[in-house]
């Protein structure tokens, strides 16, 4: 009897083990936790809150149950902001002073926040209104203090993540230095601006000094309208050379006294790839080889919002194209590490699509008159099993419509790609090396084309996960 029981128990254990192993080898995807909206609503707009601070230099405590709601439009990820985030709603924007670093890990761009303002303080830094956690009245003017980190959850409640803010297209005449200007601390876009010719050989800030120094640049358009761009020496892009073309700039609009001032989140906020205002004109035109160094494109994907869990966000960059030619999978924003490094990622794995072809195409890049032009990017291939990533270039794509449309010509470029790993991800990204673009001129587009498959069964799978980062086009 004991022998029979032992045999039966052994058989049962074998069945359990088989089922466990079989389940573990099957593709499984955990469903993300359901989003639970916070039990809070705004009762005041940002414009109404700012109206409580009427006199520059004063500090005013909020003593009523005021609740505002906003979306983070700028954080401290790049280091160009310090101990602060900026939020905006439909009526305006405001800077929130917070004690701490790496605030972007909890309050990234695109994060919805509700702020319970009762007990907080309103002040201004030379007419730029801010919300803080206290006041130092021993100095003149009084100093607005940060919200202490232990009290963040007392005052700040997080809502939805991954909200997309579209910058407001404005002209310089629409911006004022009025402390109550509704465009203050709002994400805006100005067109047809450029750095002064004398500044195009400089970097965004003074990263080599000790301590690093901030830098102010006067940008101008072709009608000689000007605006100030201010960058911190602690920004991670401080040592990068500024672009020497003309184009659009996305920024948070700020003021410093009577000065109209712009704050960028990172270098992807500038699209200065077009010809300068005086390109081709004047009596002193040279031989057309260009001078200095031009950063014609510099995309690090750090402006993308990466939620902590699925669903992840498709790459969304102004004037870029992210489309699936076959199948439905697009390039998604992903990140890894501490602090997080963001990149574009594409994979056919789990798509159940017999054929997957996806395109990520840059915005227009004007190669100007540089004698030497080159492309550089980085890749990493994980769980490699046959899906390919190619880099292509086109001179006749228009930036709109399907990049694979009839009549659009693409040429495959020769570059170095990650060798990949069949069992995981390589430890580091692989540089493409400097891919020469010297045979091209005018406006070009660069495309990254993924080709994979995940049909029923496994014999024909091509599901390599490709990660793409730090896409740069340079001229000298």
Secondary structure by P-SEA (a helix, b strand, c coil): caaaaaaaaaaaaaaaaaaaaaaaaccccccccccccccccccccaaaaaaacccccbbbbbccbbbbbbcccccccccccccccccccccbbbbbbbccccccccccccbbbbbbcccbbbbbcccccccccccccccccbbbbccccccccccccccccbbbbbbbbccccccccccccccccccccccccccccccccccccccccccbbbbbbbbbccccbbbbbbbbcccccccbbbbcbbbbbbbbbbbccccccccccccccccccccccccccccccccccccccccccccccccccccccccccccccccbbbbbccccccbbbbcccccbbbbbbbbcccccccbbbbbbbbcccccccccccccccccccccccbbbbbbbbbcccccccccccccbbbbbbbbbcccccccccccbbbbcccccccccccbbbbbbbbbbbbccccccccbbbbbbcbbbbbcc
